Amino acid sequence: MTGSIPNSETIGSEMEWQETYQLNTDGTFQKSRDRDGVITEISGTYNLINNSNENLLELNFNSKSEIIGSCTSSTKEIMSLQSETIFLSSWNACDGPGLKYEKAD
């Protein structure tokens, strides 16, 4: 997690919250956030988008939630696929934190 202040990167348990996405083979997903022991979960469907510039992961949530990090929609997140095991949130484009997700073993 990075902020707008230089050298403000935090990782692992040092972050303000812990967050996971579980992507299922049927095109559904679940997002979970643990913040100070309070767990919030939300689900929806996802699409992989391949365009000429980059590969994207589009997450469409079933409802609104405070854990959705988006600049353009209250029910959608767009992630950039950096590799098969890493994706990056686009939330930092509008003053949200820079979030990097890595596949868990």
C-alpha positions as CSV (number, residue, x, y, z in Angstrom):
1,M,0.0,0.0,0.0
2,T,1.3,3.4,-1.0
3,G,0.0,6.9,-0.3
4,S,0.6,10.3,-1.9
5,I,3.5,11.1,0.4
6,P,6.9,9.9,-1.0
7,N,8.3,6.7,0.8
8,S,4.9,6.0,2.4
9,E,4.8,2.3,1.4
10,T,3.5,-0.2,4.0
11,I,3.3,-3.9,3.6
12,G,1.8,-6.9,5.3
13,S,0.5,-6.4,8.9
14,E,1.8,-2.8,8.9
15,M,-1.0,-1.8,6.5
16,E,-4.2,0.0,7.7
17,W,-6.2,-3.1,6.7
18,Q,-5.8,-6.6,5.3
19,E,-7.7,-7.3,2.1
20,T,-8.1,-10.4,-0.1
21,Y,-9.9,-11.3,-3.4
22,Q,-10.9,-14.8,-4.2
23,L,-11.5,-15.3,-7.9
24,N,-13.5,-18.4,-8.8
25,T,-13.4,-20.3,-12.1
26,D,-17.1,-19.6,-12.7
27,G,-16.5,-15.8,-13.1
28,T,-17.5,-14.9,-9.5
29,F,-15.4,-13.4,-6.8
30,Q,-15.4,-12.4,-3.1
31,K,-13.6,-9.5,-1.6
32,S,-12.9,-9.4,2.1
33,R,-11.3,-6.7,4.3
34,D,-10.2,-7.0,7.9
35,R,-9.8,-3.6,9.5
36,D,-9.1,-3.7,13.3
37,G,-10.7,-7.1,13.6
38,V,-13.9,-6.1,11.7
39,I,-14.4,-8.2,8.6
40,T,-16.4,-6.9,5.7
41,E,-17.2,-9.1,2.7
42,I,-18.8,-8.4,-0.7
43,S,-19.1,-10.4,-3.9
44,G,-19.8,-10.1,-7.6
45,T,-18.6,-11.1,-11.0
46,Y,-15.4,-10.4,-12.9
47,N,-14.3,-10.1,-16.5
48,L,-10.8,-10.2,-18.0
49,I,-10.3,-7.5,-20.6
50,N,-7.4,-7.7,-23.1
51,N,-6.8,-4.4,-24.9
52,S,-3.8,-3.2,-26.9
53,N,-2.3,-1.3,-23.9
54,E,-2.7,-3.7,-21.0
55,N,-4.7,-6.6,-19.5
56,L,-7.4,-5.6,-17.1
57,L,-9.5,-7.2,-14.4
58,E,-13.0,-5.7,-14.2
59,L,-14.7,-6.5,-10.9
60,N,-18.5,-5.8,-10.8
61,F,-19.9,-5.9,-7.3
62,N,-23.5,-7.0,-6.4
63,S,-24.0,-4.0,-4.2
64,K,-22.4,-0.8,-2.9
65,S,-19.9,-1.1,0.0
66,E,-17.3,1.1,1.7
67,I,-14.6,-1.4,0.8
68,I,-15.0,-0.8,-3.0
69,G,-12.0,1.3,-4.1
70,S,-12.9,3.0,-7.4
71,C,-12.6,6.4,-9.0
72,T,-15.5,6.0,-11.4
73,S,-18.2,3.8,-9.9
74,S,-19.6,2.8,-6.6
75,T,-20.0,-0.9,-7.8
76,K,-17.0,-1.5,-10.0
77,E,-13.2,-1.8,-9.6
78,I,-10.7,-2.0,-12.4
79,M,-7.3,-3.7,-11.8
80,S,-4.3,-3.8,-14.1
81,L,-2.8,-7.2,-14.4
82,Q,0.9,-6.8,-14.0
83,S,1.5,-10.6,-14.3
84,E,-0.4,-13.9,-13.7
85,T,0.2,-13.4,-9.9
86,I,0.1,-9.6,-9.4
87,F,-2.6,-7.0,-10.0
88,L,-2.7,-3.3,-9.3
89,S,-5.6,-1.2,-8.2
90,S,-6.5,2.0,-10.2
91,W,-7.8,3.7,-7.1
92,N,-4.7,5.8,-6.6
93,A,-5.6,7.8,-9.8
94,C,-8.1,9.7,-7.7
95,D,-6.3,10.1,-4.3
96,G,-7.0,6.6,-3.1
97,P,-4.1,4.4,-1.9
98,G,-1.9,2.6,-4.3
99,L,-2.7,-1.1,-3.8
100,K,-0.7,-4.1,-5.1
101,Y,-2.2,-7.6,-4.7
102,E,-0.1,-10.7,-5.0
103,K,-1.4,-14.3,-5.4
104,A,-1.3,-16.2,-2.1
105,D,0.1,-19.8,-2.1
